[in-house]
Amino acid sequence: VKIADETGFANQLWYFERQQDGAYKISSCYDKKCLDVRNASTEAYTIIQTCESNGNDAQRWFIYEYDGGYVLKSKI
């Protein structure tokens, strides 16, 4: 997924906070909103959005190495 070209603006900086289960809560440094799976859906092609932190699994992500880069996978 490509969101935008890198510019170094604050709205492109993310804070990764490791959780007790090994997943990460990923928050925007710009407005503190978290990456979130819309409606906690498990369907393919579900929209990923940013929302206020609520602590649910739709805002928890696992990080895997893949093909020279990384993949984020939702806990749900």
All heavy atoms as a GROMACS GRO file, in nm:
protein
  621
    1VAL      N    1   0.086  -0.117   0.000
    1VAL     CA    2   0.000   0.000   0.000
    1VAL      C    3   0.089   0.122   0.000
    1VAL      O    4   0.182   0.132   0.078
    1VAL     CB    5  -0.091   0.002   0.125
    1VAL    CG1    6  -0.166   0.132   0.135
    1VAL    CG2    7  -0.183  -0.116   0.124
    2LYS      N    8   0.062   0.214  -0.088
    2LYS     CA    9   0.136   0.340  -0.090
    2LYS      C   10   0.040   0.451  -0.057
    2LYS      O   11  -0.059   0.472  -0.128
    2LYS     CB   12   0.198   0.362  -0.228
    2LYS     CG   13   0.283   0.487  -0.233
    2LYS     CD   14   0.351   0.500  -0.368
    2LYS     CE   15   0.435   0.625  -0.371
    2LYS     NZ   16   0.504   0.643  -0.498
    3ILE      N   17   0.066   0.522   0.050
    3ILE     CA   18  -0.023   0.629   0.094
    3ILE      C   19   0.014   0.759   0.023
    3ILE      O   20  -0.071   0.828  -0.029
    3ILE     CB   21  -0.017   0.646   0.246
    3ILE    CG1   22  -0.067   0.517   0.312
    3ILE    CG2   23  -0.098   0.764   0.292
    3ILE    CD1   24  -0.049   0.514   0.461
    4ALA      N   25   0.142   0.792   0.021
    4ALA     CA   26   0.186   0.916  -0.041
    4ALA      C   27   0.338   0.911  -0.054
    4ALA      O   28   0.404   0.829   0.009
    4ALA     CB   29   0.146   1.036   0.043
    5ASP      N   30   0.392   0.998  -0.136
    5ASP     CA   31   0.536   1.009  -0.144
    5ASP      C   32   0.589   1.066  -0.013
    5ASP      O   33   0.525   1.150   0.051
    5ASP     CB   34   0.576   1.102  -0.260
    5ASP     CG   35   0.545   1.040  -0.395
    5ASP    OD1   36   0.546   0.916  -0.406
    5ASP    OD2   37   0.518   1.117  -0.489
    6GLU      N   38   0.708   1.022   0.024
    6GLU     CA   39   0.769   1.068   0.148
    6GLU      C   40   0.807   1.215   0.136
    6GLU      O   41   0.871   1.257   0.040
    6GLU     CB   42   0.894   0.985   0.177
    6GLU     CG   43   0.964   1.026   0.302
    6GLU     CD   44   1.090   0.946   0.324
    6GLU    OE1   45   1.117   0.853   0.248
    6GLU    OE2   46   1.162   0.980   0.420
    7THR      N   47   0.763   1.294   0.234
    7THR     CA   48   0.799   1.435   0.237
    7THR      C   49   0.863   1.475   0.369
    7THR      O   50   0.920   1.582   0.381
    7THR     CB   51   0.674   1.524   0.217
    7THR    OG1   52   0.584   1.501   0.326
    7THR    CG2   53   0.606   1.497   0.084
    8GLY      N   54   0.847   1.388   0.471
    8GLY     CA   55   0.901   1.420   0.602
    8GLY      C   56   0.808   1.505   0.687
    8GLY      O   57   0.842   1.547   0.797
    9PHE      N   58   0.687   1.532   0.638
    9PHE     CA   59   0.590   1.609   0.716
    9PHE      C   60   0.543   1.528   0.836
    9PHE      O   61   0.542   1.404   0.833
    9PHE     CB   62   0.469   1.650   0.631
    9PHE     CG   63   0.501   1.749   0.523
    9PHE    CD1   64   0.441   1.738   0.400
    9PHE    CD2   65   0.591   1.852   0.543
    9PHE    CE1   66   0.469   1.829   0.299
    9PHE    CE2   67   0.620   1.943   0.443
    9PHE     CZ   68   0.559   1.932   0.321
   10ALA      N   69   0.499   1.595   0.940
   10ALA     CA   70   0.456   1.529   1.064
   10ALA      C   71   0.344   1.428   1.043
   10ALA      O   72   0.336   1.328   1.113
   10ALA     CB   73   0.413   1.635   1.167
   11ASN      N   74   0.258   1.451   0.945
   11ASN     CA   75   0.146   1.358   0.924
   11ASN      C   76   0.190   1.228   0.858
   11ASN      O   77   0.108   1.141   0.833
   11ASN     CB   78   0.034   1.424   0.844
   11ASN     CG   79   0.075   1.464   0.705
   11ASN    OD1   80   0.192   1.461   0.671
   11ASN    ND2   81  -0.022   1.501   0.625
   12GLN      N   82   0.320   1.213   0.831
   12GLN     CA   83   0.372   1.088   0.776
   12GLN      C   84   0.461   1.015   0.875
   12GLN      O   85   0.524   0.916   0.841
   12GLN     CB   86   0.451   1.116   0.648
   12GLN     CG   87   0.365   1.163   0.534
   12GLN     CD   88   0.446   1.183   0.408
   12GLN    OE1   89   0.565   1.214   0.413
   12GLN    NE2   90   0.382   1.166   0.294
   13LEU      N   91   0.466   1.061   0.998
   13LEU     CA   92   0.547   0.998   1.101
   13LEU      C   93   0.458   0.916   1.192
   13LEU      O   94   0.352   0.963   1.235
   13LEU     CB   95   0.623   1.102   1.182
   13LEU     CG   96   0.719   1.190   1.102
   13LEU    CD1   97   0.780   1.297   1.192
   13LEU    CD2   98   0.828   1.108   1.037
   14TRP      N   99   0.502   0.793   1.225
   14TRP     CA  100   0.421   0.700   1.303
   14TRP      C  101   0.498   0.650   1.424
   14TRP      O  102   0.619   0.629   1.418
   14TRP     CB  103   0.379   0.582   1.215
   14TRP     CG  104   0.295   0.627   1.101
   14TRP    CD1  105   0.338   0.667   0.978
   14TRP    CD2  106   0.154   0.643   1.100
   14TRP    NE1  107   0.231   0.705   0.901
   14TRP    CE2  108   0.117   0.690   0.973
   14TRP    CE3  109   0.054   0.619   1.194
   14TRP    CZ2  110  -0.016   0.716   0.938
   14TRP    CZ3  111  -0.078   0.644   1.160
   14TRP    CH2  112  -0.111   0.693   1.033
   15TYR      N  113   0.427   0.629   1.532
   15TYR     CA  114   0.484   0.578   1.656
   15TYR      C  115   0.435   0.435   1.676
   15TYR      O  116   0.314   0.410   1.676
   15TYR     CB  117   0.438   0.667   1.774
   15TYR     CG  118   0.486   0.621   1.908
   15TYR    CD1  119   0.620   0.633   1.943
   15TYR    CD2  120   0.398   0.566   2.000
   15TYR    CE1  121   0.665   0.590   2.066
   15TYR    CE2  122   0.442   0.523   2.124
   15TYR     CZ  123   0.576   0.536   2.156
   15TYR     OH  124   0.620   0.493   2.278
   16PHE      N  125   0.529   0.341   1.688
   16PHE     CA  126   0.498   0.200   1.706
   16PHE      C  127   0.516   0.165   1.854
   16PHE      O  128   0.628   0.173   1.905
   16PHE     CB  129   0.591   0.114   1.622
   16PHE     CG  130   0.564   0.122   1.474
   16PHE    CD1  131   0.584   0.240   1.403
   16PHE    CD2  132   0.519   0.011   1.406
   16PHE    CE1  133   0.560   0.246   1.266
   16PHE    CE2  134   0.495   0.016   1.268
   16PHE     CZ  135   0.514   0.135   1.199
   17GLU      N  136   0.409   0.127   1.919
   17GLU     CA  137   0.412   0.094   2.062
   17GLU      C  138   0.382  -0.055   2.079
   17GLU      O  139   0.271  -0.101   2.052
   17GLU     CB  140   0.308   0.178   2.136
   17GLU     CG  141   0.304   0.156   2.283
   17GLU     CD  142   0.198   0.241   2.350
   17GLU    OE1  143   0.134   0.325   2.284
   17GLU    OE2  144   0.177   0.220   2.471
   18ARG      N  145   0.483  -0.129   2.122
   18ARG     CA  146   0.467  -0.274   2.137
   18ARG      C  147   0.373  -0.305   2.253
   18ARG      O  148   0.385  -0.247   2.361
   18ARG     CB  149   0.601  -0.340   2.158
   18ARG     CG  150   0.592  -0.491   2.149
   18ARG     CD  151   0.729  -0.553   2.145
   18ARG     NE  152   0.712  -0.696   2.136
   18ARG     CZ  153   0.761  -0.769   2.038
   18ARG    NH1  154   0.830  -0.713   1.943
   18ARG    NH2  155   0.742  -0.899   2.036
   19GLN      N  156   0.282  -0.397   2.229
   19GLN     CA  157   0.184  -0.439   2.329
   19GLN      C  158   0.230  -0.568   2.396
   19GLN      O  159   0.321  -0.635   2.349
   19GLN     CB  160   0.047  -0.458   2.263
   19GLN     CG  161  -0.001  -0.338   2.184
   19GLN     CD  162  -0.019  -0.214   2.270
   19GLN    OE1  163  -0.102  -0.213   2.359
   19GLN    NE2  164   0.060  -0.111   2.243
   20GLN      N  165   0.165  -0.606   2.505
   20GLN     CA  166   0.206  -0.726   2.580
   20GLN      C  167   0.196  -0.853   2.497
   20GLN      O  168   0.270  -0.948   2.520
   20GLN     CB  169   0.121  -0.740   2.706
   20GLN     CG  170   0.151  -0.636   2.810
   20GLN     CD  171   0.067  -0.654   2.935
   20GLN    OE1  172  -0.028  -0.729   2.938
   20GLN    NE2  173   0.106  -0.585   3.040
   21ASP      N  174   0.106  -0.858   2.399
   21ASP     CA  175   0.089  -0.978   2.316
   21ASP      C  176   0.183  -0.981   2.196
   21ASP      O  177   0.174  -1.069   2.112
   21ASP     CB  178  -0.055  -0.990   2.270
   21ASP     CG  179  -0.100  -0.875   2.183
   21ASP    OD1  180  -0.019  -0.784   2.153
   21ASP    OD2  181  -0.218  -0.874   2.143
   22GLY      N  182   0.273  -0.883   2.185
   22GLY     CA  183   0.368  -0.878   2.074
   22GLY      C  184   0.320  -0.797   1.955
   22GLY      O  185   0.396  -0.770   1.863
   23ALA      N  186   0.192  -0.760   1.954
   23ALA     CA  187   0.138  -0.675   1.848
   23ALA      C  188   0.182  -0.530   1.874
   23ALA      O  189   0.235  -0.499   1.981
   23ALA     CB  190  -0.015  -0.684   1.845
   24TYR      N  191   0.158  -0.444   1.776
   24TYR     CA  192   0.190  -0.302   1.789
   24TYR      C  193   0.065  -0.217   1.773
   24TYR      O  194  -0.021  -0.246   1.690
   24TYR     CB  195   0.291  -0.259   1.683
   24TYR     CG  196   0.428  -0.312   1.706
   24TYR    CD1  197   0.462  -0.439   1.660
   24TYR    CD2  198   0.523  -0.239   1.775
   24TYR    CE1  199   0.589  -0.490   1.681
   24TYR    CE2  200   0.650  -0.289   1.797
   24TYR     CZ  201   0.683  -0.414   1.750
   24TYR     OH  202   0.809  -0.465   1.771
   25LYS      N  203   0.056  -0.113   1.852
   25LYS     CA  204  -0.041  -0.005   1.830
   25LYS      C  205   0.038   0.099   1.751
   25LYS      O  206   0.146   0.142   1.793
   25LYS     CB  207  -0.089   0.051   1.962
   25LYS     CG  208  -0.185   0.166   1.949
   25LYS     CD  209  -0.235   0.206   2.088
   25LYS     CE  210  -0.207   0.350   2.113
   25LYS     NZ  211  -0.256   0.395   2.243
   26ILE      N  212  -0.013   0.139   1.634
   26ILE     CA  213   0.057   0.231   1.547
   26ILE      C  214  -0.019   0.362   1.541
   26ILE      O  215  -0.133   0.367   1.493
   26ILE     CB  216   0.073   0.171   1.405
   26ILE    CG1  217   0.143   0.034   1.415
   26ILE    CG2  218   0.149   0.267   1.315
   26ILE    CD1  219   0.147  -0.041   1.285
   27SER      N  220   0.042   0.467   1.595
   27SER     CA  221  -0.025   0.597   1.608
   27SER      C  222   0.045   0.704   1.526
   27SER      O  223   0.168   0.705   1.515
   27SER     CB  224  -0.025   0.642   1.755
   27SER     OG  225  -0.081   0.545   1.838
   28SER      N  226  -0.033   0.796   1.474
   28SER     CA  227   0.021   0.910   1.401
   28SER      C  228   0.085   1.008   1.499
   28SER      O  229   0.026   1.043   1.601
   28SER     CB  230  -0.093   0.980   1.326
   28SER     OG  231  -0.049   1.104   1.277
   29CYS      N  232   0.206   1.051   1.468
   29CYS     CA  233   0.271   1.154   1.551
   29CYS      C  234   0.204   1.289   1.532
   29CYS      O  235   0.218   1.378   1.615
   29CYS     CB  236   0.419   1.163   1.516
   29CYS     SG  237   0.514   1.018   1.566
   30TYR      N  238   0.128   1.303   1.426
   30TYR     CA  239   0.061   1.430   1.394
   30TYR      C  240  -0.062   1.453   1.481
   30TYR      O  241  -0.076   1.557   1.542
   30TYR     CB  242   0.022   1.429   1.247
   30TYR     CG  243  -0.056   1.550   1.201
   30TYR    CD1  244   0.007   1.673   1.190
   30TYR    CD2  245  -0.190   1.541   1.170
   30TYR    CE1  246  -0.063   1.785   1.148
   30TYR    CE2  247  -0.260   1.652   1.127
   30TYR     CZ  248  -0.197   1.774   1.116
   30TYR     OH  249  -0.266   1.884   1.075
   31ASP      N  250  -0.151   1.354   1.489
   31ASP     CA  251  -0.276   1.374   1.564
   31ASP      C  252  -0.306   1.263   1.665
   31ASP      O  253  -0.413   1.262   1.725
   31ASP     CB  254  -0.395   1.389   1.468
   31ASP     CG  255  -0.417   1.268   1.380
   31ASP    OD1  256  -0.353   1.162   1.402
   31ASP    OD2  257  -0.498   1.279   1.286
   32LYS      N  258  -0.212   1.170   1.684
   32LYS     CA  259  -0.223   1.060   1.782
   32LYS      C  260  -0.329   0.957   1.748
   32LYS      O  261  -0.356   0.868   1.826
   32LYS     CB  262  -0.248   1.113   1.924
   32LYS     CG  263  -0.152   1.221   1.970
   32LYS     CD  264  -0.010   1.171   1.978
   32LYS     CE  265   0.080   1.276   2.038
   32LYS     NZ  266   0.190   1.312   1.956
   33LYS      N  267  -0.392   0.964   1.631
   33LYS     CA  268  -0.491   0.864   1.592
   33LYS      C  269  -0.419   0.736   1.551
   33LYS      O  270  -0.308   0.739   1.501
   33LYS     CB  271  -0.580   0.915   1.480
   33LYS     CG  272  -0.673   1.026   1.526
   33LYS     CD  273  -0.766   1.068   1.416
   33LYS     CE  274  -0.861   1.176   1.468
   33LYS     NZ  275  -0.954   1.219   1.362
   34CYS      N  276  -0.486   0.622   1.572
   34CYS     CA  277  -0.428   0.490   1.548
   34CYS      C  278  -0.474   0.431   1.416
   34CYS      O  279  -0.588   0.453   1.374
   34CYS     CB  280  -0.471   0.394   1.658
   34CYS     SG  281  -0.425   0.447   1.822
   35LEU      N  282  -0.387   0.348   1.356
   35LEU     CA  283  -0.431   0.268   1.242
   35LEU      C  284  -0.538   0.173   1.292
   35LEU      O  285  -0.523   0.112   1.398
   35LEU     CB  286  -0.315   0.187   1.184
   35LEU     CG  287  -0.215   0.258   1.097
   35LEU    CD1  288  -0.117   0.156   1.038
   35LEU    CD2  289  -0.280   0.337   0.987
   36ASP      N  290  -0.645   0.159   1.216
   36ASP     CA  291  -0.764   0.086   1.261
   36ASP      C  292  -0.830   0.016   1.142
   36ASP      O  293  -0.842   0.076   1.034
   36ASP     CB  294  -0.861   0.187   1.323
   36ASP     CG  295  -0.989   0.127   1.372
   36ASP    OD1  296  -1.082   0.108   1.293
   36ASP    OD2  297  -0.996   0.101   1.494
   37VAL      N  298  -0.873  -0.108   1.162
   37VAL     CA  299  -0.947  -0.180   1.059
   37VAL      C  300  -1.094  -0.137   1.071
   37VAL      O  301  -1.156  -0.158   1.175
   37VAL     CB  302  -0.935  -0.332   1.076
   37VAL    CG1  303  -1.018  -0.406   0.973
   37VAL    CG2  304  -0.790  -0.375   1.070
   38ARG      N  305  -1.147  -0.076   0.965
   38ARG     CA  306  -1.284  -0.024   0.968
   38ARG      C  307  -1.384  -0.134   1.006
   38ARG      O  308  -1.382  -0.242   0.949
   38ARG     CB  309  -1.323   0.035   0.835
   38ARG     CG  310  -1.465   0.094   0.838
   38ARG     CD  311  -1.507   0.139   0.703
   38ARG     NE  312  -1.491   0.283   0.697
   38ARG     CZ  313  -1.509   0.353   0.586
   38ARG    NH1  314  -1.539   0.295   0.473
   38ARG    NH2  315  -1.496   0.483   0.588
   39ASN      N  316  -1.466  -0.105   1.106
   39ASN     CA  317  -1.571  -0.196   1.155
   39ASN      C  318  -1.517  -0.331   1.201
   39ASN      O  319  -1.591  -0.428   1.205
   39ASN     CB  320  -1.680  -0.217   1.050
   39ASN     CG  321  -1.750  -0.089   1.014
   39ASN    OD1  322  -1.773  -0.003   1.100
   39ASN    ND2  323  -1.783  -0.072   0.888
   40ALA      N  324  -1.388  -0.337   1.234
   40ALA     CA  325  -1.324  -0.461   1.278
   40ALA      C  326  -1.352  -0.576   1.181
   40ALA      O  327  -1.365  -0.691   1.220
   40ALA     CB  328  -1.366  -0.496   1.420
   41SER      N  329  -1.359  -0.546   1.053
   41SER     CA  330  -1.393  -0.644   0.951
   41SER      C  331  -1.276  -0.739   0.923
   41SER      O  332  -1.161  -0.700   0.928
   41SER     CB  333  -1.432  -0.573   0.822
   41SER     OG  334  -1.454  -0.666   0.719
   42THR      N  335  -1.309  -0.862   0.891
   42THR     CA  336  -1.209  -0.960   0.851
   42THR      C  337  -1.218  -0.989   0.701
   42THR      O  338  -1.152  -1.080   0.651
   42THR     CB  339  -1.225  -1.091   0.930
   42THR    OG1  340  -1.357  -1.142   0.909
   42THR    CG2  341  -1.201  -1.069   1.078
   43GLU      N  342  -1.299  -0.914   0.630
   43GLU     CA  343  -1.317  -0.932   0.485
   43GLU      C  344  -1.194  -0.880   0.409
   43GLU      O  345  -1.130  -0.783   0.452
   43GLU     CB  346  -1.440  -0.857   0.436
   43GLU     CG  347  -1.571  -0.906   0.497
   43GLU     CD  348  -1.605  -1.048   0.454
   43GLU    OE1  349  -1.588  -1.080   0.335
   43GLU    OE2  350  -1.647  -1.126   0.541
   44ALA      N  351  -1.166  -0.941   0.294
   44ALA     CA  352  -1.058  -0.892   0.209
   44ALA      C  353  -1.090  -0.751   0.160
   44ALA      O  354  -1.206  -0.716   0.144
   44ALA     CB  355  -1.040  -0.986   0.090
   45TYR      N  356  -0.987  -0.672   0.140
   45TYR     CA  357  -0.998  -0.535   0.088
   45TYR      C  358  -1.073  -0.440   0.181
   45TYR      O  359  -1.131  -0.341   0.137
   45TYR     CB  360  -1.061  -0.534  -0.052
   45TYR     CG  361  -0.989  -0.623  -0.149
   45TYR    CD1  362  -1.041  -0.744  -0.188
   45TYR    CD2  363  -0.864  -0.585  -0.198
   45TYR    CE1  364  -0.972  -0.828  -0.274
   45TYR    CE2  365  -0.794  -0.668  -0.284
   45TYR     CZ  366  -0.849  -0.789  -0.322
   45TYR     OH  367  -0.781  -0.871  -0.408
   46THR      N  368  -1.072  -0.470   0.309
   46THR     CA  369  -1.133  -0.381   0.408
   46THR      C  370  -1.052  -0.252   0.418
   46THR      O  371  -0.930  -0.252   0.406
   46THR     CB  372  -1.137  -0.450   0.545
   46THR    OG1  373  -1.219  -0.566   0.534
   46THR    CG2  374  -1.194  -0.359   0.652
   47ILE      N  375  -1.119  -0.143   0.440
   47ILE     CA  376  -1.055  -0.012   0.451
   47ILE      C  377  -0.981  -0.001   0.584
   47ILE      O  378  -1.032  -0.038   0.690
   47ILE     CB  379  -1.160   0.099   0.439
   47ILE    CG1  380  -1.217   0.099   0.297
   47ILE    CG2  381  -1.102   0.236   0.475
   47ILE    CD1  382  -1.333   0.193   0.275
   48ILE      N  383  -0.860   0.052   0.576
   48ILE     CA  384  -0.781   0.084   0.694
   48ILE      C  385  -0.792   0.235   0.713
   48ILE      O  386  -0.774   0.312   0.620
   48ILE     CB  387  -0.634   0.044   0.677
   48ILE    CG1  388  -0.621  -0.104   0.639
   48ILE    CG2  389  -0.554   0.076   0.803
   48ILE    CD1  390  -0.681  -0.200   0.736
   49GLN      N  391  -0.823   0.275   0.834
   49GLN     CA  392  -0.845   0.417   0.864
   49GLN      C  393  -0.766   0.454   0.989
   49GLN      O  394  -0.699   0.371   1.047
   49GLN     CB  395  -0.995   0.439   0.889
   49GLN     CG  396  -1.048   0.356   1.004
   49GLN     CD  397  -1.200   0.359   1.013
   49GLN    OE1  398  -1.269   0.414   0.930
   49GLN    NE2  399  -1.254   0.297   1.118
   50THR      N  400  -0.774   0.579   1.028
   50THR     CA  401  -0.719   0.621   1.156
   50THR      C  402  -0.835   0.664   1.245
   50THR      O  403  -0.931   0.725   1.198
   50THR     CB  404  -0.618   0.736   1.141
   50THR    OG1  405  -0.680   0.846   1.077
   50THR    CG2  406  -0.495   0.692   1.064
   51CYS      N  407  -0.826   0.627   1.371
   51CYS     CA  408  -0.931   0.658   1.470
   51CYS      C  409  -0.866   0.688   1.604
   51CYS      O  410  -0.750   0.654   1.628
   51CYS     CB  411  -1.024   0.539   1.489
   51CYS     SG  412  -1.128   0.502   1.350
   52GLU      N  413  -0.945   0.747   1.692
   52GLU     CA  414  -0.901   0.765   1.830
   52GLU      C  415  -0.871   0.628   1.890
   52GLU      O  416  -0.938   0.530   1.859
   52GLU     CB  417  -1.007   0.836   1.913
   52GLU     CG  418  -1.041   0.976   1.865
   52GLU     CD  419  -0.926   1.075   1.876
   52GLU    OE1  420  -0.842   1.060   1.968
   52GLU    OE2  421  -0.918   1.165   1.792
   53SER      N  422  -0.774   0.621   1.977
   53SER     CA  423  -0.737   0.496   2.041
   53SER      C  424  -0.851   0.444   2.127
   53SER      O  425  -0.911   0.519   2.205
   53SER     CB  426  -0.612   0.516   2.127
   53SER     OG  427  -0.577   0.396   2.190
   54ASN      N  428  -0.885   0.315   2.109
   54ASN     CA  429  -0.988   0.254   2.192
   54ASN      C  430  -0.944   0.121   2.250
   54ASN      O  431  -1.020   0.055   2.320
   54ASN     CB  432  -1.119   0.239   2.113
   54ASN     CG  433  -1.103   0.154   1.989
   54ASN    OD1  434  -1.018   0.065   1.984
   54ASN    ND2  435  -1.182   0.181   1.888
   55GLY      N  436  -0.822   0.077   2.217
   55GLY     CA  437  -0.765  -0.042   2.277
   55GLY      C  438  -0.815  -0.174   2.220
   55GLY      O  439  -0.778  -0.279   2.272
   56ASN      N  440  -0.896  -0.173   2.115
   56ASN     CA  441  -0.946  -0.301   2.064
   56ASN      C  442  -0.849  -0.363   1.963
   56ASN      O  443  -0.754  -0.300   1.919
   56ASN     CB  444  -1.088  -0.288   2.009
   56ASN     CG  445  -1.097  -0.212   1.880
   56ASN    OD1  446  -1.002  -0.206   1.803
   56ASN    ND2  447  -1.211  -0.153   1.854
   57ASP      N  448  -0.875  -0.488   1.928
   57ASP     CA  449  -0.785  -0.562   1.840
   57ASP      C  450  -0.780  -0.506   1.698
   57ASP      O  451  -0.684  -0.534   1.626
   57ASP     CB  452  -0.825  -0.710   1.835
   57ASP     CG  453  -0.786  -0.784   1.962
   57ASP    OD1  454  -0.709  -0.728   2.044
   57ASP    OD2  455  -0.832  -0.898   1.980
   58ALA      N  456  -0.878  -0.428   1.657
   58ALA     CA  457  -0.875  -0.366   1.524
   58ALA      C  458  -0.764  -0.262   1.513
   58ALA      O  459  -0.731  -0.216   1.405
   58ALA     CB  460  -1.011  -0.304   1.491
   59GLN      N  461  -0.705  -0.226   1.628
   59GLN     CA  462  -0.596  -0.129   1.630
   59GLN      C  463  -0.464  -0.193   1.670
   59GLN      O  464  -0.371  -0.124   1.712
   59GLN     CB  465  -0.630  -0.015   1.726
   59GLN     CG  466  -0.749   0.065   1.680
   59GLN     CD  467  -0.782   0.180   1.771
   59GLN    OE1  468  -0.736   0.190   1.885
   59GLN    NE2  469  -0.865   0.270   1.723
   60ARG      N  470  -0.454  -0.324   1.656
   60ARG     CA  471  -0.330  -0.395   1.688
   60ARG      C  472  -0.277  -0.462   1.562
   60ARG      O  473  -0.352  -0.521   1.484
   60ARG     CB  474  -0.356  -0.502   1.795
   60ARG     CG  475  -0.408  -0.446   1.926
   60ARG     CD  476  -0.304  -0.354   1.992
   60ARG     NE  477  -0.349  -0.302   2.119
   60ARG     CZ  478  -0.399  -0.181   2.137
   60ARG    NH1  479  -0.413  -0.099   2.035
   60ARG    NH2  480  -0.434  -0.139   2.256
   61TRP      N  481  -0.147  -0.453   1.543
   61TRP     CA  482  -0.083  -0.498   1.419
   61TRP      C  483   0.042  -0.580   1.449
   61TRP      O  484   0.120  -0.547   1.539
   61TRP     CB  485  -0.044  -0.376   1.335
   61TRP     CG  486  -0.162  -0.292   1.302
   61TRP    CD1  487  -0.215  -0.191   1.380
   61TRP    CD2  488  -0.246  -0.304   1.190
   61TRP    NE1  489  -0.325  -0.140   1.319
   61TRP    CE2  490  -0.348  -0.208   1.203
   61TRP    CE3  491  -0.245  -0.388   1.079
   61TRP    CZ2  492  -0.447  -0.192   1.108
   61TRP    CZ3  493  -0.344  -0.372   0.984
   61TRP    CH2  494  -0.443  -0.275   0.999
   62PHE      N  495   0.060  -0.686   1.371
   62PHE     CA  496   0.183  -0.763   1.374
   62PHE      C  497   0.267  -0.725   1.253
   62PHE      O  498   0.212  -0.695   1.146
   62PHE     CB  499   0.152  -0.913   1.374
   62PHE     CG  500   0.092  -0.960   1.503
   62PHE    CD1  501  -0.045  -0.978   1.513
   62PHE    CD2  502   0.171  -0.984   1.614
   62PHE    CE1  503  -0.103  -1.021   1.632
   62PHE    CE2  504   0.114  -1.027   1.733
   62PHE     CZ  505  -0.023  -1.045   1.742
   63ILE      N  506   0.398  -0.727   1.268
   63ILE     CA  507   0.489  -0.687   1.162
   63ILE      C  508   0.572  -0.807   1.122
   63ILE      O  509   0.633  -0.873   1.207
   63ILE     CB  510   0.581  -0.573   1.210
   63ILE    CG1  511   0.497  -0.454   1.258
   63ILE    CG2  512   0.678  -0.532   1.100
   63ILE    CD1  513   0.577  -0.348   1.330
   64TYR      N  514   0.573  -0.835   0.992
   64TYR     CA  515   0.648  -0.948   0.938
   64TYR      C  516   0.742  -0.901   0.828
   64TYR      O  517   0.704  -0.814   0.749
   64TYR     CB  518   0.552  -1.052   0.877
   64TYR     CG  519   0.455  -1.110   0.976
   64TYR    CD1  520   0.327  -1.058   0.989
   64TYR    CD2  521   0.492  -1.216   1.058
   64TYR    CE1  522   0.238  -1.110   1.080
   64TYR    CE2  523   0.403  -1.270   1.150
   64TYR     CZ  524   0.276  -1.217   1.160
   64TYR     OH  525   0.188  -1.268   1.251
   65GLU      N  526   0.862  -0.959   0.824
   65GLU     CA  527   0.953  -0.932   0.712
   65GLU      C  528   0.902  -1.007   0.590
   65GLU      O  529   0.855  -1.120   0.600
   65GLU     CB  530   1.094  -0.980   0.745
   65GLU     CG  531   1.164  -0.893   0.845
   65GLU     CD  532   1.308  -0.932   0.862
   65GLU    OE1  533   1.383  -0.932   0.761
   65GLU    OE2  534   1.346  -0.963   0.976
   66TYR      N  535   0.909  -0.940   0.475
   66TYR     CA  536   0.864  -1.003   0.351
   66TYR      C  537   0.935  -0.940   0.232
   66TYR      O  538   0.928  -0.818   0.213
   66TYR     CB  539   0.713  -0.989   0.335
   66TYR     CG  540   0.661  -1.045   0.207
   66TYR    CD1  541   0.649  -1.182   0.189
   66TYR    CD2  542   0.628  -0.962   0.101
   66TYR    CE1  543   0.603  -1.235   0.069
   66TYR    CE2  544   0.581  -1.014  -0.019
   66TYR     CZ  545   0.569  -1.150  -0.034
   66TYR     OH  546   0.525  -1.201  -0.153
   67ASP      N  547   1.003  -1.022   0.155
   67ASP     CA  548   1.062  -0.981   0.027
   67ASP      C  549   1.142  -0.851   0.036
   67ASP      O  550   1.126  -0.760  -0.043
   67ASP     CB  551   0.950  -0.968  -0.077
   67ASP     CG  552   1.003  -0.967  -0.219
   67ASP    OD1  553   1.112  -1.022  -0.242
   67ASP    OD2  554   0.935  -0.911  -0.307
   68GLY      N  555   1.227  -0.842   0.138
   68GLY     CA  556   1.313  -0.726   0.153
   68GLY      C  557   1.246  -0.607   0.220
   68GLY      O  558   1.304  -0.501   0.232
   69GLY      N  559   1.121  -0.621   0.262
   69GLY     CA  560   1.047  -0.514   0.328
   69GLY      C  561   0.970  -0.569   0.446
   69GLY      O  562   1.007  -0.671   0.503
   70TYR      N  563   0.861  -0.504   0.479
   70TYR     CA  564   0.778  -0.545   0.591
   70TYR      C  565   0.631  -0.542   0.553
   70TYR      O  566   0.589  -0.464   0.468
   70TYR     CB  567   0.802  -0.452   0.712
   70TYR     CG  568   0.942  -0.461   0.763
   70TYR    CD1  569   1.041  -0.374   0.718
   70TYR    CD2  570   0.978  -0.558   0.856
   70TYR    CE1  571   1.171  -0.383   0.763
   70TYR    CE2  572   1.108  -0.568   0.902
   70TYR     CZ  573   1.204  -0.481   0.856
   70TYR     OH  574   1.333  -0.490   0.900
   71VAL      N  575   0.555  -0.628   0.620
   71VAL     CA  576   0.411  -0.637   0.600
   71VAL      C  577   0.345  -0.618   0.735
   71VAL      O  578   0.388  -0.674   0.835
   71VAL     CB  579   0.372  -0.775   0.541
   71VAL    CG1  580   0.222  -0.791   0.536
   71VAL    CG2  581   0.433  -0.794   0.405
   72LEU      N  582   0.238  -0.538   0.737
   72LEU     CA  583   0.156  -0.523   0.857
   72LEU      C  584   0.035  -0.615   0.844
   72LEU      O  585  -0.030  -0.614   0.741
   72LEU     CB  586   0.108  -0.379   0.873
   72LEU     CG  587   0.214  -0.272   0.888
   72LEU    CD1  588   0.149  -0.134   0.894
   72LEU    CD2  589   0.298  -0.296   1.012
   73LYS      N  590   0.007  -0.690   0.949
   73LYS     CA  591  -0.109  -0.778   0.948
   73LYS      C  592  -0.192  -0.748   1.073
   73LYS      O  593  -0.139  -0.748   1.184
   73LYS     CB  594  -0.068  -0.924   0.947
   73LYS     CG  595  -0.185  -1.019   0.940
   73LYS     CD  596  -0.140  -1.162   0.924
   73LYS     CE  597  -0.264  -1.250   0.918
   73LYS     NZ  598  -0.230  -1.390   0.908
   74SER      N  599  -0.319  -0.724   1.052
   74SER     CA  600  -0.407  -0.692   1.163
   74SER      C  601  -0.420  -0.810   1.258
   74SER      O  602  -0.420  -0.926   1.217
   74SER     CB  603  -0.546  -0.656   1.108
   74SER     OG  604  -0.639  -0.652   1.212
   75LYS      N  605  -0.433  -0.782   1.385
   75LYS     CA  606  -0.452  -0.887   1.484
   75LYS      C  607  -0.585  -0.959   1.461
   75LYS      O  608  -0.597  -1.078   1.488
   75LYS     CB  609  -0.448  -0.830   1.625
   75LYS     CG  610  -0.462  -0.936   1.732
   75LYS     CD  611  -0.444  -0.880   1.871
   75LYS     CE  612  -0.462  -0.991   1.973
   75LYS     NZ  613  -0.438  -0.943   2.109
   76ILE      N  614  -0.682  -0.890   1.405
   76ILE     CA  615  -0.812  -0.955   1.383
   76ILE      C  616  -0.811  -1.029   1.252
   76ILE      O  617  -0.897  -1.105   1.221
   76ILE     CB  618  -0.931  -0.858   1.391
   76ILE    CG1  619  -0.918  -0.747   1.290
   76ILE    CG2  620  -0.944  -0.802   1.530
   76ILE    CD1  621  -1.044  -0.664   1.275
   0.00000   0.00000   0.00000
